[in-house]
Amino acid sequence: MRTFFPSDSCKESQLNGFNPQSWLQVERGKLSKLSSHNSSSSSIESFIKVPEPRILPNYKPVDYVEVLAQIHEELELCPLQERSSLYLLQFQVFKGLGEAKLMRRSLRKAWQKASTVHEKLVFGAWLKYEKQGEELIADLLINCDKCLQEFGPIDIASHLQTDINVAGSHETVSMSGDQVLRNVVFRIHEEKIECDRQKFAALSAPFSAMLNGSFMESLCEDIDLSENNISPSGLRIISDFSVTGSLNGVTPNLLLEILIFANKFCCERLKDACDRKLASLVASREDAVELMGYAIEENSPVLAVSCLQVFLRELPDCLNDERVVEIFSHANRQHRSIMVGLASFSLYCLLSEVAMNLDPRSDKTVCFLERLLESAETDRQRLLAFHQLGCVRLLRKEYDEAEHLFEAAVNAGHIYSIAGLARLGYIKGHKLWAYEKLNSVISSVTPLGWMYQERSLYCEGDKRWEDLEKATALDPTLSYPYMYRASSLMTKQNVEAALAEINRILGFKLALECLELRFCFFLALEDYQAALCDVQAILTLSPDYRMFEGRVAASQLHMLVREHIDNWTIADCWLQLYDRWSSVDDIGSLSVIYQMLESDAPKGVLYFRQSLLLLRLNCPEAAMRSLQLARQHAASDHERLVYEGWILYDTSHCEEGLRKAEESIQMKRSFEAFFLKAYALADSSQDSSCSSTVVSLLEDALKCPSDRLRKGQASQIFESNGLLLRICISIGLGNEMGCFDAKADLVLFLFHRKLVISGAYNLGFYKLQLFPVVTAFCYYQLIYPFALNNLGSVYVDCGQLDLAADCYSNALKIRHTRAHQGLARVHFLKNNKTTAYEEMTKLIKKARNNASAYEKRSEYCDRELTRADLEMVTQLDPLRVYPYRYRAAVLMDSHKENEAIAELSRAIAFKADLHLLHLRAAFHEHTGDVLGALRDCRAALSVDPNDQEMLELHSRVYSHEP
């Protein structure tokens, strides 16, 4: 997730200076000079050097399906108090798979199933930490009960009830005759405090024995308490409490004094009252730091948990406070029990993750991981703690300690920790031993991609290349093999093959390190425009990203590369964005938007467009950041409400998003607000009859003005002669409407004749004040087709195919390339399969990212062409699961059961997908492998516990379990 473990080569990165300006001046052109300068080869090789893959601090079982199945089975049978820890383990498995959505869902389950306030507090804080980006929109969520439950403070006192005998059961010893003394006087130095003997005796067993037992004090009317660290004021309050049972209007200092006294003399009711009263006064980190020591020393659980809550609510900032770190670092087992009950492992899991994200090499990270290890109670918990601490020790170059920890993790059953042992062996000069270590793993278990990737580090030449090819075949999500192959090809001057290799992974996984490598390639080729595109995409994804092993900020390189290319005007940018959007070039579109945001262009709409692209590229955190910025830069209140509605929608608050759309419409009927309302309604309503309402809303959207341009003008393509005639007529009229028509028509003319708008400006068109209209038209051209496309989809669902075809055709007229897919679907539903195939072929030719187009086209052709298209899909985007399912189904129809199961297993190895697991479970059931089917059913229910078909299959298979 957020954790970044730099490679070993980064460790001295801050020591070596890096001057990107001098590099751009001196290093440019090196690739073209490789043939004439032998020394350049080593120079370019060092420039594009790919760091070794990181040993990730994650739980990575060899067979994660088996582990998920075991967890699901245990969840069905375990006591309620053990469920949260099992969901935490499930979270760790999904983290090792890189499944962010499933990780968050497991955390939510852990929070929902928490059996103690301690667990509720830890997992609620963890959810809040995972949603740090949403803190900026907390005001939008303030009325959402779900968010209040997660993010709001917990009433600790109401959750921690103590079993105290309020009436007092201490035995009273009666004294004979007149010797019975009703009151007793306690003397503290010169002051005397008169107390009710029996009431005071009822405070605790020690006082009962002293005042009513066989001690000499039972016969005394005056007792000296001067040496017991209680003040007269404190004792008076205790006396009042013995009568009233309450503490009112007591200062914090006196409460602390009374708490210590109560703990010393075992006055449980008094101690509990002080504990709760002090807990109610904890309002800040300063309070919590000051009071936590007393809470632990005096065993005051309510106060301790209240202080803990303050610390956790301020993550990660509070871990920059050394006082807080010291409290967590030095807590022994007893202290942890007071502070967090039985949730110690969960607490230190959270603290360790936050600390690693802040600085994996820091002392506090080590301390938290050591506490995590001390808190571990099961083998699975211990192996995780051993492995994570081993990773940190490795980063800190504490090799002997790291070796012991990795060995302990391996002995506990974590095979992935062998990668750490092999890396340590290599560091110590035992390269062959490291190779053999990985070789033994590969030969003893079902091999995974990471095993071949790791083994490749300890061999050279063809063997290394073969291992990396095998790693990619087993796990195409691993970035290192693509990067190594691409850099090797680049050093051999095979530029086209190098770019194709790095583009392979960027086609389905927008990895920052891969974008950085391609940026380096373009710099070496002196293709500064392409380099600028990549660095601007990097800055969009991560504004603070540092390149060249952390030595230079990406923003600095961006500034330097900009000096080597001509600046675009805002009109040029709009044209570039329009072209990239039409060719489905999402990374290119991101780059253009980044450049436009540096100008005076309308930022709200640009940030919104940026968020849509980032969602399409599977970058939800960056998309949310862009939506927040869109909200901040909204040009009007009704526009701001639309962005707030999308923020709420994207954070799973559909109904709240719908209300924002309605508020915006009440303020001003706009295309964007109706579009949001239609989208949110379609997603939030379970009623199939809402389709007609969605259609109506989209039609209303298309009727609304958007950015000062009328829809009728934008939905037509005019011939240039007619446009010029209308321009002249409009200018001749000289009225406001005529001038507006002239502007709009001229923009259309410029677009369809591909004229350079900046050139048109120089020719004198500035007199018409065209540039606001140009900007509006371009934005409109990017947004309007979405409504047409969505309306077409709704019409298809309603069976109105002719209306759908009109929508898609109109969208295509304004170059909404993806509308080919909708139009192909209409042709197919009209039983015109050949035309549907041809329509998808047009999309494939136009789109830069076309894995989805091949997948869709495969539905419109015969079996052989279908298989060819789906093979292409897997090459372009191996994360798409449909091709694996199709091939497996074909094999199953051919009675090749083992091959069918192997095809599904190939994808399951690197992607936890419900449909893949479901189909493999069905295949296992068909072949009579009940245990295999049951395992897959349980793992699938870990992915989606509410899938009805999966539940039915699980029930059926479970009934046949031997």
ZITATA-V488480 format. One record per residue. RES is the residue in three letters. PSI is psi in whole degrees, 0 to 359 (none if undefined). Layout:
BEGIN
<<RES/PSI> <RES/PSI>>
END
This chain:
BEGIN
<<MET/257> <ARG/343> <THR/131> <PHE/114> <PHE/103> <PRO/155> <SER/167> <ASP/330> <SER/347> <CYS/347> <LYS/328> <GLU/11> <SER/326> <GLN/346> <LEU/333> <ASN/127> <GLY/153> <PHE/123> <ASN/94> <PRO/330> <GLN/314> <SER/327> <TRP/313> <LEU/332> <GLN/322> <VAL/320> <GLU/344> <ARG/142> <GLY/2> <LYS/323> <LEU/320> <SER/344> <LYS/9> <LEU/323> <SER/335> <SER/349> <HIS/108> <ASN/327> <SER/339> <SER/332> <SER/313> <SER/328> <SER/312> <ILE/328> <GLU/319> <SER/329> <PHE/320> <ILE/26> <LYS/133> <VAL/121> <PRO/154> <GLU/148> <PRO/149> <ARG/148> <ILE/110> <LEU/141> <PRO/49> <ASN/157> <TYR/114> <LYS/83> <PRO/154> <VAL/319> <ASP/88> <TYR/334> <VAL/317> <GLU/318> <VAL/316> <LEU/321> <ALA/318> <GLN/317> <ILE/316> <HIS/319> <GLU/317> <GLU/324> <LEU/328> <GLU/336> <LEU/340> <CYS/160> <PRO/156> <LEU/325> <GLN/350> <GLU/355> <ARG/318> <SER/319> <SER/329> <LEU/321> <TYR/329> <LEU/319> <LEU/320> <GLN/319> <PHE/316> <GLN/324> <VAL/313> <PHE/329> <LYS/318> <GLY/334> <LEU/351> <GLY/24> <GLU/88> <ALA/317> <LYS/319> <LEU/325> <MET/311> <ARG/324> <ARG/322> <SER/320> <LEU/318> <ARG/320> <LYS/318> <ALA/320> <TRP/318> <GLN/325> <LYS/9> <ALA/132> <SER/350> <THR/159> <VAL/331> <HIS/313> <GLU/319> <LYS/319> <LEU/314> <VAL/311> <PHE/329> <GLY/319> <ALA/323> <TRP/316> <LEU/319> <LYS/320> <TYR/319> <GLU/337> <LYS/35> <GLN/324> <GLY/340> <GLU/355> <GLU/330> <LEU/343> <ILE/26> <ALA/328> <ASP/333> <LEU/332> <LEU/4> <ILE/333> <ASN/6> <CYS/113> <ASP/322> <LYS/317> <CYS/324> <LEU/322> <GLN/322> <GLU/312> <PHE/337> <GLY/158> <PRO/148> <ILE/140> <ASP/92> <ILE/315> <ALA/322> <SER/336> <HIS/334> <LEU/89> <GLN/136> <THR/145> <ASP/86> <ILE/136> <ASN/96> <VAL/324> <ALA/337> <GLY/116> <SER/11> <HIS/132> <GLU/133> <THR/128> <VAL/116> <SER/140> <MET/153> <SER/147> <GLY/220> <ASP/357> <GLN/349> <VAL/121> <LEU/121> <ARG/319> <ASN/164> <VAL/144> <VAL/123> <PHE/132> <ARG/130> <ILE/102> <HIS/245> <GLU/352> <GLU/147> <LYS/137> <ILE/119> <GLU/132> <CYS/155> <ASP/117> <ARG/311> <GLN/323> <LYS/317> <PHE/321> <ALA/330> <ALA/353> <LEU/327> <SER/162> <ALA/318> <PRO/317> <PHE/326> <SER/317> <ALA/322> <MET/318> <LEU/336> <ASN/0> <GLY/212> <SER/7> <PHE/157> <MET/334> <GLU/337> <SER/341> <LEU/1> <CYS/144> <GLU/341> <ASP/120> <ILE/132> <ASP/120> <LEU/25> <SER/335> <GLU/22> <ASN/21> <ASN/41> <ILE/135> <SER/161> <PRO/319> <SER/319> <GLY/319> <LEU/323> <ARG/320> <ILE/322> <ILE/320> <SER/315> <ASP/320> <PHE/323> <SER/336> <VAL/314> <THR/334> <GLY/17> <SER/157> <LEU/110> <ASN/137> <GLY/29> <VAL/135> <THR/155> <PRO/321> <ASN/318> <LEU/323> <LEU/319> <LEU/318> <GLU/316> <ILE/323> <LEU/314> <ILE/317> <PHE/315> <ALA/321> <ASN/323> <LYS/322> <PHE/17> <CYS/37> <CYS/85> <GLU/316> <ARG/317> <LEU/317> <LYS/317> <ASP/320> <ALA/318> <CYS/316> <ASP/310> <ARG/322> <LYS/316> <LEU/321> <ALA/324> <SER/346> <LEU/357> <VAL/107> <ALA/348> <SER/171> <ARG/323> <GLU/315> <ASP/314> <ALA/318> <VAL/316> <GLU/322> <LEU/340> <MET/321> <GLY/316> <TYR/318> <ALA/317> <ILE/316> <GLU/322> <GLU/9> <ASN/58> <SER/92> <PRO/323> <VAL/316> <LEU/317> <ALA/314> <VAL/326> <SER/319> <CYS/318> <LEU/319> <GLN/319> <VAL/316> <PHE/313> <LEU/328> <ARG/343> <GLU/16> <LEU/143> <PRO/357> <ASP/323> <CYS/339> <LEU/359> <ASN/359> <ASP/112> <GLU/331> <ARG/320> <VAL/316> <VAL/319> <GLU/321> <ILE/313> <PHE/324> <SER/325> <HIS/9> <ALA/122> <ASN/183> <ARG/317> <GLN/317> <HIS/319> <ARG/324> <SER/320> <ILE/319> <MET/320> <VAL/17> <GLY/231> <LEU/8> <ALA/28> <SER/317> <PHE/317> <SER/318> <LEU/312> <TYR/339> <CYS/314> <LEU/310> <LEU/321> <SER/318> <GLU/316> <VAL/316> <ALA/320> <MET/323> <ASN/327> <LEU/311> <ASP/102> <PRO/342> <ARG/358> <SER/158> <ASP/324> <LYS/326> <THR/316> <VAL/314> <CYS/316> <PHE/321> <LEU/326> <GLU/320> <ARG/325> <LEU/317> <LEU/319> <GLU/329> <SER/346> <ALA/137> <GLU/341> <THR/165> <ASP/321> <ARG/324> <GLN/320> <ARG/318> <LEU/326> <LEU/315> <ALA/317> <PHE/313> <HIS/315> <GLN/318> <LEU/325> <GLY/318> <CYS/318> <VAL/318> <ARG/322> <LEU/316> <LEU/325> <ARG/4> <LYS/26> <GLU/75> <TYR/321> <ASP/315> <GLU/318> <ALA/319> <GLU/315> <HIS/321> <LEU/316> <PHE/321> <GLU/319> <ALA/321> <ALA/318> <VAL/317> <ASN/331> <ALA/355> <GLY/10> <HIS/95> <ILE/326> <TYR/333> <SER/344> <ILE/330> <ALA/322> <GLY/319> <LEU/319> <ALA/319> <ARG/320> <LEU/319> <GLY/319> <TYR/318> <ILE/324> <LYS/6> <GLY/13> <HIS/65> <LYS/316> <LEU/319> <TRP/318> <ALA/317> <TYR/314> <GLU/326> <LYS/313> <LEU/326> <ASN/320> <SER/325> <VAL/313> <ILE/324> <SER/347> <SER/342> <VAL/171> <THR/116> <PRO/149> <LEU/166> <GLY/319> <TRP/333> <MET/314> <TYR/323> <GLN/316> <GLU/320> <ARG/331> <SER/337> <LEU/342> <TYR/20> <CYS/172> <GLU/169> <GLY/224> <ASP/325> <LYS/319> <ARG/315> <TRP/318> <GLU/316> <ASP/320> <LEU/325> <GLU/319> <LYS/321> <ALA/317> <THR/321> <ALA/322> <LEU/327> <ASP/89> <PRO/355> <THR/349> <LEU/126> <SER/323> <TYR/315> <PRO/318> <TYR/316> <MET/318> <TYR/313> <ARG/318> <ALA/317> <SER/323> <SER/316> <LEU/324> <MET/319> <THR/338> <LYS/11> <GLN/19> <ASN/74> <VAL/313> <GLU/316> <ALA/323> <ALA/314> <LEU/322> <ALA/322> <GLU/313> <ILE/331> <ASN/335> <ARG/310> <ILE/325> <LEU/344> <GLY/339> <PHE/353> <LYS/110> <LEU/77> <ALA/131> <LEU/319> <GLU/330> <CYS/321> <LEU/321> <GLU/318> <LEU/318> <ARG/325> <PHE/316> <CYS/319> <PHE/313> <PHE/325> <LEU/315> <ALA/329> <LEU/358> <GLU/27> <ASP/80> <TYR/331> <GLN/315> <ALA/321> <ALA/319> <LEU/320> <CYS/314> <ASP/319> <VAL/329> <GLN/326> <ALA/320> <ILE/314> <LEU/332> <THR/317> <LEU/322> <SER/91> <PRO/334> <ASP/14> <TYR/140> <ARG/135> <MET/176> <PHE/58> <GLU/38> <GLY/7> <ARG/341> <VAL/140> <ALA/139> <ALA/327> <SER/327> <GLN/318> <LEU/323> <HIS/315> <MET/319> <LEU/321> <VAL/325> <ARG/332> <GLU/344> <HIS/3> <ILE/160> <ASP/143> <ASN/142> <TRP/144> <THR/169> <ILE/326> <ALA/318> <ASP/318> <CYS/317> <TRP/317> <LEU/318> <GLN/318> <LEU/318> <TYR/316> <ASP/316> <ARG/322> <TRP/319> <SER/330> <SER/11> <VAL/48> <ASP/89> <ASP/319> <ILE/318> <GLY/321> <SER/318> <LEU/317> <SER/315> <VAL/317> <ILE/319> <TYR/316> <GLN/320> <MET/327> <LEU/344> <GLU/354> <SER/196> <ASP/17> <ALA/158> <PRO/109> <LYS/327> <GLY/310> <VAL/329> <LEU/316> <TYR/324> <PHE/314> <ARG/321> <GLN/318> <SER/323> <LEU/318> <LEU/318> <LEU/324> <LEU/319> <ARG/328> <LEU/9> <ASN/47> <CYS/71> <PRO/324> <GLU/316> <ALA/324> <ALA/319> <MET/321> <ARG/320> <SER/321> <LEU/320> <GLN/319> <LEU/324> <ALA/318> <ARG/316> <GLN/329> <HIS/15> <ALA/139> <ALA/345> <SER/167> <ASP/319> <HIS/329> <GLU/318> <ARG/319> <LEU/325> <VAL/315> <TYR/322> <GLU/322> <GLY/319> <TRP/324> <ILE/313> <LEU/319> <TYR/314> <ASP/345> <THR/24> <SER/28> <HIS/70> <CYS/314> <GLU/321> <GLU/321> <GLY/322> <LEU/319> <ARG/322> <LYS/320> <ALA/318> <GLU/321> <GLU/318> <SER/319> <ILE/321> <GLN/326> <MET/318> <LYS/126> <ARG/113> <SER/154> <PHE/311> <GLU/320> <ALA/317> <PHE/323> <PHE/316> <LEU/315> <LYS/318> <ALA/318> <TYR/313> <ALA/322> <LEU/317> <ALA/327> <ASP/328> <SER/336> <SER/133> <GLN/356> <ASP/121> <SER/340> <SER/353> <CYS/353> <SER/318> <SER/324> <THR/319> <VAL/318> <VAL/314> <SER/319> <LEU/318> <LEU/324> <GLU/320> <ASP/321> <ALA/316> <LEU/339> <LYS/342> <CYS/150> <PRO/143> <SER/116> <ASP/40> <ARG/11> <LEU/140> <ARG/141> <LYS/326> <GLY/322> <GLN/322> <ALA/342> <SER/3> <GLN/155> <ILE/116> <PHE/150> <GLU/145> <SER/323> <ASN/316> <GLY/322> <LEU/313> <LEU/321> <LEU/315> <ARG/325> <ILE/313> <CYS/316> <ILE/315> <SER/317> <ILE/322> <GLY/325> <LEU/322> <GLY/3> <ASN/173> <GLU/315> <MET/321> <GLY/319> <CYS/321> <PHE/315> <ASP/319> <ALA/316> <LYS/311> <ALA/315> <ASP/322> <LEU/321> <VAL/315> <LEU/318> <PHE/314> <LEU/323> <PHE/309> <HIS/343> <ARG/3> <LYS/35> <LEU/154> <VAL/117> <ILE/322> <SER/326> <GLY/320> <ALA/324> <TYR/316> <ASN/336> <LEU/355> <GLY/1> <PHE/352> <TYR/338> <LYS/337> <LEU/0> <GLN/56> <LEU/335> <PHE/323> <PRO/325> <VAL/320> <VAL/310> <THR/314> <ALA/316> <PHE/316> <CYS/315> <TYR/319> <TYR/319> <GLN/334> <LEU/334> <ILE/319> <TYR/317> <PRO/334> <PHE/318> <ALA/317> <LEU/315> <ASN/315> <ASN/320> <LEU/320> <GLY/318> <SER/320> <VAL/318> <TYR/320> <VAL/314> <ASP/330> <CYS/357> <GLY/9> <GLN/78> <LEU/324> <ASP/318> <LEU/321> <ALA/317> <ALA/321> <ASP/317> <CYS/311> <TYR/321> <SER/319> <ASN/324> <ALA/322> <LEU/330> <LYS/332> <ILE/32> <ARG/36> <HIS/88> <THR/325> <ARG/345> <ALA/342> <HIS/322> <GLN/316> <GLY/319> <LEU/324> <ALA/321> <ARG/320> <VAL/313> <HIS/318> <PHE/317> <LEU/340> <LYS/15> <ASN/29> <ASN/74> <LYS/323> <THR/316> <THR/323> <ALA/316> <TYR/315> <GLU/324> <GLU/319> <MET/330> <THR/323> <LYS/318> <LEU/317> <ILE/321> <LYS/328> <LYS/324> <ALA/138> <ARG/319> <ASN/102> <ASN/26> <ALA/317> <SER/328> <ALA/317> <TYR/319> <GLU/316> <LYS/320> <ARG/331> <SER/341> <GLU/348> <TYR/27> <CYS/176> <ASP/176> <ARG/317> <GLU/315> <LEU/326> <THR/312> <ARG/320> <ALA/316> <ASP/319> <LEU/330> <GLU/322> <MET/322> <VAL/313> <THR/325> <GLN/318> <LEU/322> <ASP/88> <PRO/353> <LEU/347> <ARG/127> <VAL/339> <TYR/316> <PRO/320> <TYR/317> <ARG/318> <TYR/310> <ARG/321> <ALA/320> <ALA/320> <VAL/317> <LEU/322> <MET/321> <ASP/332> <SER/10> <HIS/30> <LYS/70> <GLU/315> <ASN/318> <GLU/324> <ALA/315> <ILE/323> <ALA/323> <GLU/318> <LEU/319> <SER/328> <ARG/317> <ALA/322> <ILE/330> <ALA/331> <PHE/0> <LYS/118> <ALA/93> <ASP/132> <LEU/315> <HIS/322> <LEU/315> <LEU/321> <HIS/312> <LEU/320> <ARG/323> <ALA/318> <ALA/321> <PHE/317> <HIS/319> <GLU/318> <HIS/324> <THR/0> <GLY/8> <ASP/83> <VAL/318> <LEU/319> <GLY/319> <ALA/318> <LEU/320> <ARG/313> <ASP/324> <CYS/314> <ARG/320> <ALA/320> <ALA/322> <LEU/340> <SER/327> <VAL/318> <ASP/95> <PRO/351> <ASN/6> <ASP/119> <GLN/317> <GLU/322> <MET/321> <LEU/320> <GLU/317> <LEU/318> <HIS/317> <SER/319> <ARG/315> <VAL/320> <TYR/326> <SER/343> <HIS/5> <GLU/133> <PRO/none>>
END
